[in-house]
Amino acid sequence: MLKEKIEKALNKQIELEASSSQFYLAMASWAETVGLNGTSAFLYGHSDEERQHMLKLVKFINERGGKAVIPALTQPPSTYSSIMEIFESLLEHELNVTDSINNVVDVCLQEKDYTTHNFMQWYVSEQLEEEALARNIIDKLNMIGNDKGGLYLFDRDLETLAAQTPADTQK
């Protein structure tokens, strides 16, 4: 049976993962409307991945005898000034997700819930990858600067990456 403090922290994480999915979805929609089809494909894929992260938490809570709460969502921003703003916002968001995951891990240690602590280690590793990916994309955008040809190639590369990355359903 999950302790109340653990259940509360995990349900807060469900809300953050659901919000992340919506956040990526809004970014994908914006990118698609400005002709950045590779970027939109990449972001649509990440929106699906974040939803899978949420579902993994829902199932874990319910299987441990708790009650997962499906949250109402806040509408994310729908317009962006540039592709750089998208990925800077994305990195900032992922850093907040990392902080939240670290908080859940801390609560697990305080409550001596090593089963949930072990479960959360997957999220800790996933966040390392998410942050590194966002930083790498920002580095590439900084190299491109205002070069439209570079942006075209970058967008095409993201489309290729999106096509190669299966949905996160196996994790």
Secondary structure, DSSP 8 states (H G I E B T S, - for coil): ---HHHHHHHHHHHHHHHHHHHHHHHHHHHHHHTT-HHHHHHHHHHHHHHHHHHHHHHHHHHHTT---------------S-HHHHHHHHHHHHHHHHHHHHHHHHHHHHTT-HHHHHHHHHHHHHHHHHHHHHHHHHHHHHHHTT-HHHHHHHHHHHHHHHHHS--GGG-
